[in-house]
Amino acid sequence: MNITMVGKNVDVTSGLRSAVEEKLGKLERYFAPDTKVNVVLSVDKERHKIEVTIPVKGKIIRSEQVSNDMYVSIDLVEEVIERQLKKYKNKLIDKHQDASASFKREFIEKEFTEEDEIKIERVKRFDIKPMYPEDACIQMELLGHGFYVFVNAETDETNVVYKRKGGTYGILEPEE
């Protein structure tokens, strides 16, 4: 694996670099040798964050972990990525594609039990009314949800507003 490391508000010391390489090196058993891994380490007040992004043949494996210690964040991110790989193996590797380009043969052939199979437990139906994005944010807050689906009164398209980390809002719009 080719690990590219960047630091934001933190110097990537040799100790941090070796800790990241050691932890993410455990993932080499899953990936082809030329797989690129992008790592961003950042510190904001007491929040030590690591973001790991691994692009693999049309998909992205990503994890972001925050703690009050960078080494704890590094430990957590490796565990999360490994769990993601095992859980979504069949979805990541489409049998009709050449999976050997991104993953090692041993990973492709190994069967993992699906511990947390995704099941839709409930279907909710509701009227979607045209409204402005700001009104949709207010409605989302009134409902106490983290997102809200609505028809945008300006574009007449279905959009989603959502609450972002830090208390700001985002909107999802379809591409034209």
C-alpha positions as YAML, in Angstrom:
chain: A
units: angstrom
residues:
- id: 1
  name: MET
  ca: [0.00, 0.00, 0.00]
- id: 2
  name: ASN
  ca: [1.15, 3.51, -0.80]
- id: 3
  name: ILE
  ca: [0.32, 5.75, 2.16]
- id: 4
  name: THR
  ca: [0.24, 9.51, 1.63]
- id: 5
  name: MET
  ca: [0.15, 11.46, 4.89]
- id: 6
  name: VAL
  ca: [-0.70, 15.12, 5.40]
- id: 7
  name: GLY
  ca: [-0.88, 17.10, 8.65]
- id: 8
  name: LYS
  ca: [-3.19, 20.03, 9.35]
- id: 9
  name: ASN
  ca: [-2.23, 22.03, 12.44]
- id: 10
  name: VAL
  ca: [0.07, 19.15, 13.40]
- id: 11
  name: ASP
  ca: [3.56, 18.09, 12.41]
- id: 12
  name: VAL
  ca: [3.65, 14.54, 11.09]
- id: 13
  name: THR
  ca: [6.50, 13.32, 13.27]
- id: 14
  name: SER
  ca: [8.35, 10.09, 12.64]
- id: 15
  name: GLY
  ca: [6.49, 8.59, 15.62]
- id: 16
  name: LEU
  ca: [3.09, 9.47, 14.18]
- id: 17
  name: ARG
  ca: [4.16, 8.30, 10.73]
- id: 18
  name: SER
  ca: [5.35, 4.93, 12.03]
- id: 19
  name: ALA
  ca: [2.18, 4.49, 14.15]
- id: 20
  name: VAL
  ca: [-0.04, 5.12, 11.11]
- id: 21
  name: GLU
  ca: [2.07, 2.87, 8.87]
- id: 22
  name: GLU
  ca: [2.06, 0.10, 11.48]
- id: 23
  name: LYS
  ca: [-1.71, 0.22, 12.06]
- id: 24
  name: LEU
  ca: [-2.73, 0.64, 8.43]
- id: 25
  name: GLY
  ca: [-0.08, -1.92, 7.48]
- id: 26
  name: LYS
  ca: [-2.38, -4.51, 9.05]
- id: 27
  name: LEU
  ca: [-4.80, -3.79, 6.19]
- id: 28
  name: GLU
  ca: [-2.23, -4.86, 3.57]
- id: 29
  name: ARG
  ca: [-3.61, -8.40, 3.74]
- id: 30
  name: TYR
  ca: [-6.79, -7.10, 2.07]
- id: 31
  name: PHE
  ca: [-5.44, -4.78, -0.62]
- id: 32
  name: ALA
  ca: [-3.29, -5.06, -3.72]
- id: 33
  name: PRO
  ca: [0.27, -3.72, -3.21]
- id: 34
  name: ASP
  ca: [-0.27, -0.61, -5.37]
- id: 35
  name: THR
  ca: [-3.39, 0.56, -3.48]
- id: 36
  name: LYS
  ca: [-3.24, 4.24, -2.57]
- id: 37
  name: VAL
  ca: [-4.19, 5.31, 0.96]
- id: 38
  name: ASN
  ca: [-4.73, 8.99, 1.79]
- id: 39
  name: VAL
  ca: [-4.33, 9.98, 5.44]
- id: 40
  name: VAL
  ca: [-5.02, 13.41, 6.94]
- id: 41
  name: LEU
  ca: [-4.04, 14.06, 10.54]
- id: 42
  name: SER
  ca: [-5.40, 17.20, 12.17]
- id: 43
  name: VAL
  ca: [-5.60, 18.80, 15.59]
- id: 44
  name: ASP
  ca: [-8.19, 21.38, 16.59]
- id: 45
  name: LYS
  ca: [-8.07, 22.32, 20.28]
- id: 46
  name: GLU
  ca: [-8.26, 18.95, 22.06]
- id: 47
  name: ARG
  ca: [-9.69, 17.08, 19.05]
- id: 48
  name: HIS
  ca: [-7.13, 14.79, 17.41]
- id: 49
  name: LYS
  ca: [-8.61, 13.60, 14.13]
- id: 50
  name: ILE
  ca: [-7.46, 11.10, 11.52]
- id: 51
  name: GLU
  ca: [-9.19, 10.72, 8.16]
- id: 52
  name: VAL
  ca: [-8.33, 7.72, 6.00]
- id: 53
  name: THR
  ca: [-9.59, 7.45, 2.41]
- id: 54
  name: ILE
  ca: [-8.92, 4.42, 0.20]
- id: 55
  name: PRO
  ca: [-10.26, 4.67, -3.37]
- id: 56
  name: VAL
  ca: [-10.87, 1.20, -4.85]
- id: 57
  name: LYS
  ca: [-12.34, 0.66, -8.32]
- id: 58
  name: GLY
  ca: [-15.32, 2.99, -8.29]
- id: 59
  name: LYS
  ca: [-15.87, 2.89, -4.52]
- id: 60
  name: ILE
  ca: [-14.35, 4.71, -1.58]
- id: 61
  name: ILE
  ca: [-13.53, 3.17, 1.77]
- id: 62
  name: ARG
  ca: [-13.37, 5.94, 4.34]
- id: 63
  name: SER
  ca: [-13.17, 6.40, 8.07]
- id: 64
  name: GLU
  ca: [-12.77, 9.45, 10.27]
- id: 65
  name: GLN
  ca: [-12.02, 9.09, 13.96]
- id: 66
  name: VAL
  ca: [-11.66, 11.76, 16.64]
- id: 67
  name: SER
  ca: [-10.39, 11.47, 20.21]
- id: 68
  name: ASN
  ca: [-8.32, 13.45, 22.67]
- id: 69
  name: ASP
  ca: [-5.18, 11.47, 21.70]
- id: 70
  name: MET
  ca: [-3.90, 10.99, 18.14]
- id: 71
  name: TYR
  ca: [-2.65, 7.46, 18.83]
- id: 72
  name: VAL
  ca: [-6.10, 6.42, 20.07]
- id: 73
  name: SER
  ca: [-7.65, 7.88, 16.90]
- id: 74
  name: ILE
  ca: [-5.16, 5.91, 14.79]
- id: 75
  name: ASP
  ca: [-6.09, 2.66, 16.59]
- id: 76
  name: LEU
  ca: [-9.80, 3.32, 16.12]
- id: 77
  name: VAL
  ca: [-9.57, 4.12, 12.42]
- id: 78
  name: GLU
  ca: [-7.86, 0.82, 11.60]
- id: 79
  name: GLU
  ca: [-10.52, -1.17, 13.46]
- id: 80
  name: VAL
  ca: [-13.35, 0.64, 11.70]
- id: 81
  name: ILE
  ca: [-11.90, 0.12, 8.21]
- id: 82
  name: GLU
  ca: [-11.30, -3.57, 8.87]
- id: 83
  name: ARG
  ca: [-14.88, -3.97, 10.09]
- id: 84
  name: GLN
  ca: [-16.17, -2.13, 7.00]
- id: 85
  name: LEU
  ca: [-14.17, -4.40, 4.70]
- id: 86
  name: LYS
  ca: [-15.52, -7.57, 6.30]
- id: 87
  name: LYS
  ca: [-19.09, -6.31, 6.50]
- id: 88
  name: TYR
  ca: [-19.36, -4.99, 2.96]
- id: 89
  name: LYS
  ca: [-17.00, -7.40, 1.18]
- id: 90
  name: ASN
  ca: [-19.64, -8.70, -1.23]
- id: 91
  name: LYS
  ca: [-20.79, -5.20, -2.08]
- id: 92
  name: LEU
  ca: [-17.25, -3.91, -2.57]
- id: 93
  name: ILE
  ca: [-16.32, -6.78, -4.86]
- id: 94
  name: ASP
  ca: [-18.71, -7.09, -7.78]
- id: 95
  name: LYS
  ca: [-18.17, -10.56, -9.25]
- id: 96
  name: HIS
  ca: [-18.53, -9.13, -12.75]
- id: 97
  name: GLN
  ca: [-15.56, -6.81, -12.32]
- id: 98
  name: ASP
  ca: [-11.89, -7.63, -12.09]
- id: 99
  name: ALA
  ca: [-11.63, -7.40, -8.31]
- id: 100
  name: SER
  ca: [-7.98, -8.45, -8.31]
- id: 101
  name: ALA
  ca: [-7.06, -4.91, -9.35]
- id: 102
  name: SER
  ca: [-7.85, -3.55, -5.87]
- id: 103
  name: PHE
  ca: [-7.94, -6.50, -3.49]
- id: 104
  name: LYS
  ca: [-5.78, -9.52, -2.73]
- id: 105
  name: ARG
  ca: [-7.07, -12.92, -3.83]
- id: 106
  name: GLU
  ca: [-7.17, -14.21, -0.24]
- id: 107
  name: PHE
  ca: [-9.60, -11.44, 0.73]
- id: 108
  name: ILE
  ca: [-11.81, -12.02, -2.29]
- id: 109
  name: GLU
  ca: [-12.06, -15.77, -1.67]
- id: 110
  name: LYS
  ca: [-12.48, -15.65, 2.12]
- id: 111
  name: GLU
  ca: [-16.03, -15.76, 3.43]
- id: 112
  name: PHE
  ca: [-16.97, -13.46, 6.28]
- id: 113
  name: THR
  ca: [-20.13, -13.93, 8.30]
- id: 114
  name: GLU
  ca: [-22.45, -10.98, 8.10]
- id: 115
  name: GLU
  ca: [-22.76, -9.94, 11.72]
- id: 116
  name: ASP
  ca: [-24.87, -6.89, 11.08]
- id: 117
  name: GLU
  ca: [-26.92, -7.59, 7.99]
- id: 118
  name: ILE
  ca: [-28.73, -4.51, 6.79]
- id: 119
  name: LYS
  ca: [-32.48, -4.86, 7.23]
- id: 120
  name: ILE
  ca: [-35.08, -2.19, 6.63]
- id: 121
  name: GLU
  ca: [-37.31, -2.36, 9.68]
- id: 122
  name: ARG
  ca: [-39.86, 0.30, 8.86]
- id: 123
  name: VAL
  ca: [-41.26, 2.14, 5.84]
- id: 124
  name: LYS
  ca: [-42.56, 5.65, 6.40]
- id: 125
  name: ARG
  ca: [-44.75, 7.46, 3.88]
- id: 126
  name: PHE
  ca: [-45.36, 11.19, 3.91]
- id: 127
  name: ASP
  ca: [-46.41, 14.07, 1.69]
- id: 128
  name: ILE
  ca: [-43.54, 16.03, 0.23]
- id: 129
  name: LYS
  ca: [-44.51, 19.68, 0.08]
- id: 130
  name: PRO
  ca: [-42.66, 22.39, -1.84]
- id: 131
  name: MET
  ca: [-40.70, 24.67, 0.50]
- id: 132
  name: TYR
  ca: [-37.54, 26.72, 0.61]
- id: 133
  name: PRO
  ca: [-34.35, 25.12, 2.01]
- id: 134
  name: GLU
  ca: [-34.39, 27.43, 5.04]
- id: 135
  name: ASP
  ca: [-37.96, 26.34, 5.86]
- id: 136
  name: ALA
  ca: [-36.92, 22.69, 5.47]
- id: 137
  name: CYS
  ca: [-34.12, 23.27, 8.02]
- id: 138
  name: ILE
  ca: [-36.63, 24.73, 10.47]
- id: 139
  name: GLN
  ca: [-38.99, 21.78, 9.92]
- id: 140
  name: MET
  ca: [-36.10, 19.34, 10.46]
- id: 141
  name: GLU
  ca: [-35.23, 21.06, 13.75]
- id: 142
  name: LEU
  ca: [-38.86, 21.00, 14.88]
- id: 143
  name: LEU
  ca: [-38.99, 17.25, 14.23]
- id: 144
  name: GLY
  ca: [-35.65, 16.67, 15.97]
- id: 145
  name: HIS
  ca: [-34.21, 14.81, 12.97]
- id: 146
  name: GLY
  ca: [-30.75, 14.95, 11.42]
- id: 147
  name: PHE
  ca: [-32.10, 15.29, 7.86]
- id: 148
  name: TYR
  ca: [-35.28, 16.30, 6.03]
- id: 149
  name: VAL
  ca: [-36.53, 15.40, 2.53]
- id: 150
  name: PHE
  ca: [-38.50, 18.08, 0.66]
- id: 151
  name: VAL
  ca: [-39.34, 19.47, -2.78]
- id: 152
  name: ASN
  ca: [-37.34, 22.63, -3.32]
- id: 153
  name: ALA
  ca: [-39.76, 25.47, -4.17]
- id: 154
  name: GLU
  ca: [-37.02, 27.21, -6.18]
- id: 155
  name: THR
  ca: [-36.00, 24.26, -8.40]
- id: 156
  name: ASP
  ca: [-39.02, 21.90, -8.10]
- id: 157
  name: GLU
  ca: [-36.59, 19.01, -7.40]
- id: 158
  name: THR
  ca: [-36.40, 16.65, -4.44]
- id: 159
  name: ASN
  ca: [-33.65, 17.76, -2.04]
- id: 160
  name: VAL
  ca: [-32.40, 16.77, 1.40]
- id: 161
  name: VAL
  ca: [-31.22, 19.16, 4.08]
- id: 162
  name: TYR
  ca: [-29.07, 17.75, 6.86]
- id: 163
  name: LYS
  ca: [-27.36, 18.87, 10.03]
- id: 164
  name: ARG
  ca: [-23.56, 18.87, 9.81]
- id: 165
  name: LYS
  ca: [-20.98, 18.53, 12.53]
- id: 166
  name: GLY
  ca: [-20.48, 21.88, 14.17]
- id: 167
  name: GLY
  ca: [-24.17, 22.84, 13.95]
- id: 168
  name: THR
  ca: [-24.18, 24.01, 10.33]
- id: 169
  name: TYR
  ca: [-26.52, 22.75, 7.60]
- id: 170
  name: GLY
  ca: [-25.99, 21.10, 4.24]
- id: 171
  name: ILE
  ca: [-28.21, 20.38, 1.26]
- id: 172
  name: LEU
  ca: [-28.15, 17.45, -1.15]
- id: 173
  name: GLU
  ca: [-29.29, 18.25, -4.68]
- id: 174
  name: PRO
  ca: [-29.47, 15.95, -7.71]
- id: 175
  name: GLU
  ca: [-26.97, 16.52, -10.50]
- id: 176
  name: GLU
  ca: [-28.30, 17.72, -13.79]
...
